[in-house]
Amino acid sequence: MFQVVQYQKNGEMTLAEVPAPICKKGGILVRTSASLISAGTERTSVVGGQASLLERAKKQPEQVKLVLDTVKRDGIMATIDRVQTKLDSYKTLGYSASGVVIESQCEEFSPGDRVSCAGAQYAHHAEFISVPKNLAVKIPDSVSFIDASYTTLGAIALQGIRQADLRLGETVAVIGLGLLGQLTVQMLKASGCRVIGLDVNPDVFELAKKSGCDIVLPSNSESISTILSYTRGIGTDAVIITASTDSEAPLHLSLSLARKKSPIVIVGAVPMNVPRSPFYEKELDLRISCSYGPGRYDPLYEEQGIDYPAGYVRWTEQRNMQAFIDLIDQQSVNVGMLTTHTFAIQHALQAYDIISGKNPEPHMGIALTYTDDAKHETMIPVHAKSISKTGTKLGFIGAGSFAQAQLLPPLRSMNVQCIGVTTSNPANALSVAKHFGFAFSGTNSDEIISHSETDMIFCATRHDSHAQYVLSSIQAQKPIFVEKPLCIDRTELEAIRNAVHSTNGRVMVGFNRRFSKPFKDIKQFFGECTSPLSIMYRINAGAIPLSSWIQDPKQGGRIIGEACHFIDTMVYLTGAKPVEVFAKALSHDSRHIAHHDSAHIMIRFSNGSIGTILYLANGDASIEKEYCEVFAEGKSAIMKNFTSVAFASGKKTKNVSYDGKKGHAEEVKSFVHAVQSGNPMPISFQEIMDVSEASIAAVESMNTGSIITIS
């Protein structure tokens, strides 16, 4: 399919051929009929992406700080590689579209439904889009696809009006008469308000009057006296700022226009350096309107489709979208008068020449249209790269930031031929394929596993999908490297155990710590010990917001998802099987902290060794993330964050420095060599099962308060 993307390195706009998305559970797959270019938002993105790296850095200080933090944590070379990978990728554009459902994985929609869709992660300028059910609404036959493509912007404008909490007959000033402002004016007028429009561009005044403005004035201090006269000396009952600017002028102007105790609602993007005196003297109420409405940025609502009851949250983002469609259907809002340009998707770049100023043509609403003959192909060739007969052929599933930083780079130096890569985001799949030299990019992971050319599979998807891909690979008789964890519950674990035993399947899990140089040296240091080891491993894991997918209970939680690393390290050092697990989580009453994020885990091993894991999310980030102490037979080793190990024996201590690497490259190479040579996997399947069972047992122990015995 065709999709509009922007190359991150130089900002070049491209109409790229990318794989089509698949329909996800709880969502719909839509053949796009029209999408709306949000001139203000997308112009900022496009022009910003075309600036030099120095200019971008000046405008995004938070990104610069993130890069500097990465340098401190991972080193300069790893950071450079990560930044270059990010720049050598495509950015998607668009967040408001309409079309026809061609596949549904939810009860609310059926194939053939006409729908309007929202979301910067979903409703792209693309021939097909995959959208969660709470970000789509049905549209009646009386509403055209082009008009329906305005729904997202309409919902944004409507949420701003709701934040103003207006009454019939009240007077409202709208500062900024671009597309968002024009929609706001129309809906305010439809609700019985008197509307004052202000903008720095007089070219939009006439359109604003047609939209419903009672008076239109320049957005400057000279208009204050006119507005005060128009409001009979009272001032406005509300000010809604829909402008997008780096200037503080809109906010400062609103202070002079607003009457005492009235709201000022910020919908657009403006600086918020608020002077105290005017707010104090008038007791003004500054409100921020959050995009389309309640539910925005809540993964439970947007991704998992859990709605808010209307009795408690009357206007969610989806209900705002539906209300806007109703206004179009009732002809209370006329978006047709705002559409100045329409381009077929094949000519989309002409539209971006207009909004970027390359073609300085007056514009307001710009719609892209799509034909019905688009091809829904979930796997496409990249530069028609041929597949040779030499080298082990690799299929890669789920290439997010971690995979691109840690798993894919080591493969470049090996005798491996990259066949295909799949991600849920079509543009990201294409980016990864081009950057790492894959012959195909796609969105359907089953096609990667079943592809006749693939010899082995790498999987780095979200945790709840690991078992599915492991089982599929085993059934296809293809070795698989799956990033930790192997699975998230005992049912999946038993299914994998049975599949491996019945097919002699080959599985490797990304337990990388045992491959790192510090732990290899510690293993060798205690190699001659015949007595049990005492191990204490402290992880300063840091807090992760509950909104993160990692905190979703369906993903298994952080103990199963990450603490398995440290259990595996102990299995490696002791050379023994975990037989008893007891764990306790810190008890607290905060709803902002996951219950299992800070836990103490004690493990007894079959040879008498005891390991204690302190997995903590309540520490300070300045302390090293990982710290491990090992004691046995009068010897000690203390590892600090993979940068140093103190080896103590015979009352002497030897300090050894390391490069901070955690063994990712070594584990990848070990797996590939095992596949190519036919040798056993670098980690035995029994050890993988032991670690997985101990991880699940730790969560069971925290939930029950009991010691869990592993048979």
Steps between C-alpha positions, in 0.01 A plus 500: 500500500601867469565712809629853554817495711785737586863388505639600841854579392426779251125553532428393143134418435432172321205303372634160597380152416474324835338178622136534602410465869309204640175516695576475871284346768244753623535716190414543134686507170386789280545567130558874505279723285618843621741648752541858616832681514509707818684795350621651829612184677647332194673814377683519834604137466604523135690828525662396829616173344661688212707720733865427573585272791628802696176690446300195604711464814435864597124450468495165681714535815321204661626274218854632547479414870379151411801452270740621772343262752545216251869591460547476878321166516613322182809689379567731206527238223179317596320834515629605158380169352158547658465857373609402149248216497228743608594749229507226237127437540163626383251706698129452440261792451127551537247437776154552349353275230185327376425189298333160492557209739636194317573286807383515861632341819231655723124483537438873450591510129444278197657487152332757279446758777586858405720640778703799608826428683739688728844465654854604411606136545225367275312734262793571270505622141502142371283281280424266791492576873459276805305677774385404853122501539487799739668721239240443230137602453242412237397764248160523327465482122408870493853598616770485233835336570681832454274674751537206741880526478469819710371306800820495705552874471132550570530295820802706607307824445193360675702395807635855526144634499399251768791613715371859474166383652293761316134600518252621238558866414852528646779674312814314402824619343680250275867592448637327193277452196674216326323172435454422870381852571248495214349175627485644852318810372240293314419284801487797738254671269294181475479493882361854520810697598615838376841451340793739460774379267860621518799417283823662381414409140223717348464255208294268721256768620241454226491123547466550877192717443350226285578251776296710742716770659294801604807720475853427381800705614879499480658303782674788675453748784329753274192278490452496877291818518273381217440168676429665834249726327339201324462319834352813663807544714477154658763316297469155348340211689777275370806507276596196293852508358529288185813669364829319445794733558824550694376842610350570843275766346179287481511416871582857603219635281251258655574646846377839385187364328369263767255617763557430868480130601473378139687211337783519250526172309817405312432267210786599269876495558613820673758585768362510853716749686209638701530841671362478851334839550222483237405149608508599866300819454229341284513152657515356149479128436767365263397168346680265265291301257641150454466419132181312405376459857498254793668174403781665306841357594335231716610162360216321679252714307678538167686172459290258703160651424385542861240777487410748774134472611296787356342562841841599637683630190238633263735616225790269421714550191289249306174666606645839402579355158146367465351834609701679231378256234144569619558876457614444141202274434263764640675768291575696817864493396617554143848358447463506122551876499835447673640257239720703267697215339452133420780275373506135408745309721732460200544880500524544877843664484345796317284557807807508724667752268205726581499465878881524524502824302691358205191581294364809682135450417212606732352193665287375786372142490702265277360151443664195348282249317557131432379256235331167571756294307780518759683171562499367855840328509650439843845409363685697232852481353748771592694622195415160344801352681577150373538207738820304453554134578783562750481601864251414770174675420342707774144615569455772763173567687452823696785745439450777754765725651653224713533258209649769277752601767604159636393203288521606137847670491697181590338315210667733248841342558377142471435264211128571520265601223214720621185380323208682658407724794155572638372766739148621575586840350536479118735800473720364778519163325623674185751709699651197671510301177694771317734581790594138576477358149193276508361377171139537616309712750158415632237513772382138504743303718349165407625556146855539630485168686341314210722659232677223312833683506534560877727265695470662844283753679572789735209631707500827699129578527290583807511233767148363460575391142826312568344160562293524181806561281712242682234233442455600135876484440529162670216365285674638190821327619695824505732596789384813680675760714232667711577802713417443865266382642432166334132530596284653772312213670511128575251406229725648231808349666350152494395537135856599403647213704278248323569649157878487547494143631278373218688671215855546635440872451785742558436805719729771636393778739675838523656455843801709410666563840665157509676588171654822635872512576456595869281198576711265291801606707304460826396150391861411431612658831272267698547209264681275749254557787321189624292672770180701447509862381335795668385755242339840546388676181356852539328665203424872515229449237335841531133583484297443183162676465193281534400619153795312346423175318756331725267557798205338326414183697453321167875546438594302812641786706857610564604199710419247227600747229835618637594342833535172307835642379644492850358162586675367190826662607477314831423171323809562286728579795380217724460242225196379692122481475268735698297284740332750734389859446371748757423861408349806663403828339519832684151584621370852436173679432610707199297441185784640290741218578457142382473254788785271385742771384706485821552146626739277694540152353686214671587184307644174633686288247543124477866516609420703812585840350275791593434805288329823599366739241407856597297629208430863588309782335526738797864609474691794357619485140851621592574163661625230262219291353650157572714386791586139583695337787610135496655324802637144539793318664674812623475676164285796394418678178314831475369612159395863443288569194722299262775764529703341779541185708692475827644148539602429863697194611779434749448844659582665168263681267547539127288761324429438132336755266256413222330683215147487644364266234247245621560214259236570234737463205652182644163330555387581144821362352485190718146424385584546131811283529296227668246508218765499230707222657213286626647514851278525812347838587727727713253464789354156554124467467485361854665812640262719301207311648648521852544875476152550356341287772689688773386836358136390498545352849629835632175670397296213647691535827433874516131437438461220755766575762622141472825329412459350152670167443614423144477129430 
